[in-house]
Amino acid sequence: MRRVFLFILPILIIVSAAFTLFGFFQVRFEEEKLIDDLKRKAKSVAESMELSVQHVLSANDLKNANYLAEKFETRERLQGCVIYDKDGNIIALTKRFGDWKEKDKPYIKDIIANKTPRGELEKFKDYQVYSYILPIVDDAGQFLGMVEVIHDTSYVFARLTELWKRISSTLIILVVVIFIISIFLHRQIFALPVQRLTDWFKHFQKGETDEAHPIREKGDLGKLASEVEQVALSLRVARRTISDEAQARMEKEEIWTEAKLKDLVHAKLGENALFIVSNREPYMHTIDEATGLEQCIRPASGVVTAIHPVLCACGGTWVAHGAGNADKKFVNSKDKLGVPPKDIRYILKRVWLDKEEEDGYYYGFSNEGLWPLCHNTHTRPVFRELDWQAYKKVNQKFADSVLEELPVKHPFVFIQDYHFTLLGKMIKERRPDATIALFWHIPWPTPEAFSICPYRKEILEGMLGCDLIGFHVQNHCNNFLDTANRLLESRVDIEKFSIVRSEKETFVRAFPISVNGHFNQAAKDADIKREIDKIKKEFDLEGKIIGLGVDRIDYTKGIVERVLAIDRFLEKYPQYKKKFVFIQLAAPSRVHIKRYHDLMAEIDELIEKKNWKYSDSGWKPIVYLKRHFSLDEIEPFYKMADLCIVSSLHDGMNLVAKEYVAARKDLSGSLILSQFTGAARELVDAIQVNPYSIEEFADSIQLVLQMPQDEKTKRMEKMRKVISENNVYRWAGNIITELAALKKV
């Protein structure tokens, strides 16, 4: 409609301007005509009174003079008559025009002197009148006086006003008619054909390439539709060919790589599109507070770390919350953009949430309710009805956004994490043909723990709307099956590892998530070496043993326990003072939640206290860097650290452990890993600890430092082999294989 209006607006402006100009000249012409008519009438009246006034003035008959003046009382448009003597004094005046005496009349002297008639518009009070004065002379040519006829002009301006009203009404009707006719013609000639073509494009985009286009016109639109139809045919043939070739290549490959995953997607999914849904977006546009410049950053998130390389390999659409303060500047009219920015591989669609929705759905229900509920860290979950309502509302908003994008034929939807427990059911209700998987990135609690949640039934029913639910480890799968069996009326099939409810079967599987097995290969070793030298110089690390921790600031990550263990390690083994430095990279997280805000203050105070305790000649045992770090920024820390500590109190997987191992191509370095992480099931060659046991924790640090280099190398080599074989591409490949097996034909 906006384009139509812009098209019609110039026409309406031209027509309106021309019509207004025409009206202006018409009114001017009518005004001149009426004034001329008024002048003739005034002159005629004055001349008709000439003889009578001559007689009155000659005889000085004041009675008849007043009689002549009073005759104007009954006239409609003639307001009055004034008779003057030869000196310009008023001797008779129409009563209703009595105030005329007070008016300044400088023209009287000119008429006495020149003895010539005069007719002019005069301002009287708040309006105008027409005054015509006729000199009166006797038969001998002697000047006797004057008669003045005063004519009302209001009817002239009333006529002109009425004329303007008629012109304006006609113009409005004309504009409306032109607008309606233009809209009609635009719709018939352009809008309807384009709409039909647009609808067909939508069907084409969603996979309905078998349908013939509806454009039957032989004009340009018809030609365009025919060309697109040919492209659709070519794409259909090309996709089939690629799918067959991909199947052949995939069967030859043994190690999972980006190329093998891409072949698997082509072979298993074919023309079916892949859609990822998560709360965290892979790329965020923000405005730097210091410089005021816009920047594109990768948020710190295990989900982003795992899913991004998958979509880079196979393409698709990622639907996520647009949380960056500059995000809206970079999307198109459909809230989409291509990412990565300099090497577009897939589509990111952003969903917008207002502050109330984000507070209730994300900070409230997700992170004050479900997060502590699923982690055994002795933090009490908080459930509020308002948060639950916001959570449902946001899940529906995401469902609507995803449904807008789904193709017609059997789409694949891959939902990420605890933010969207209701999403699978919402999508399935409107698109039962969709194949939906949910991956749960955090632990799943026991039935007893989960029963705390007042909305447990709705959450479980929403999750069971999916066809496949994945967890990191088998124990979480077992907990979920037990939970569904005890809290819902359902049938658990132990052999198939599935749950059947209301004739809908949902399969539950363990898919240990991983990383891509390597860091940015474009980064040169020389660049990394320079960055390492820079960091060592900045923090005086040369010749020292370097420990490393990389975490979000979260009470599940065991940062407090880690600091206490380092303190105990230095107490028990004082020979490492001034020789050991631990670097903690900590990304602030969920700072609006009081528990996290208090945790940040607690960690700040604890590290400051321990550094003060051991302060000696500028050395401090803990370097605390509290900000967001990109993966490229973290890589030099991974490569220079002699040991990495992952001390989570409870964690679904923890990819930091795998990232550290992936970064150690030199096979040096050691990993201290909490036994309460999912990664501990795979990385059995790490030094595993109970982070709650501070003594054991401290001794583990000393054990790593005293370990022979040969043993360190063997352990790292075995862990790297695990990550190389079970990388993120294999993780995605296993899930896609399961999804393809469940596809509704």
Secondary structure, 3 states (H helix, E strand, C coil): CHHHHHHHHHHHHHHHHHHHHHHHHHHHHHHHHHHHHHHHHHHHHHHHCHHHHHHHHHHCCHHHHHHHHHHHHHCCCEEEEEEEECCCCEEEECHHHHHHHHCCCCHHHHHHHHCCCEEEEEEECCEEEEEEEEEEECCCCCEEEEEEEEEECHHHHHHHHHHHHHHHHHHHHHHHHHHHHHHHHHHHHHHHHHHHHHHHHHHHHCCCCCCCCCCCCCCHHHHHHHHHHHHHHHHHHHHHHHHHHHHHHHHHCCCCCHHHHHHHHHHHCCCCCEEEEECCCCCEEEECCCCCCEEEECCCCHHHHHHHHHHHHHCCEEEEECCCCCHHHHCCCCCEEEECCCCCCEEEEEECCCHHHHHHHHHHHHHHHHHHHHCCCCCCCCCCHHHHHHHHHHHHHHHHHHHHHCCCCCCEEEEECHHHCCHHHHHHHHCCCCEEEEECCCCCCCHHHHCCCCCHHHHHHHHCCCCEEEECCHHHHHHHHHHHHHHCCCEEECCCCEEEECCEEEEEEECCCCCCCCCCCCCCHHHHHHHHHHHHHHCCCCCCEEEEEEEECCCCCCHHHHHHHHHHHHHHCHHHCCCEEEEEEEECCCCCCHHHHHHHHHHHHHHHHHHHHHCECCECCEEEEECCCCHHHHHHHHHHCCEEEECCCCECCCHHHHHHHHHCCCCCCEEEEECCEHHHHCCCCCEEECCCCHHHHHHHHHHHHHCCHHHHHHHHHHHHHHHHHCCHHHHHHHHHHHHHHHCCC
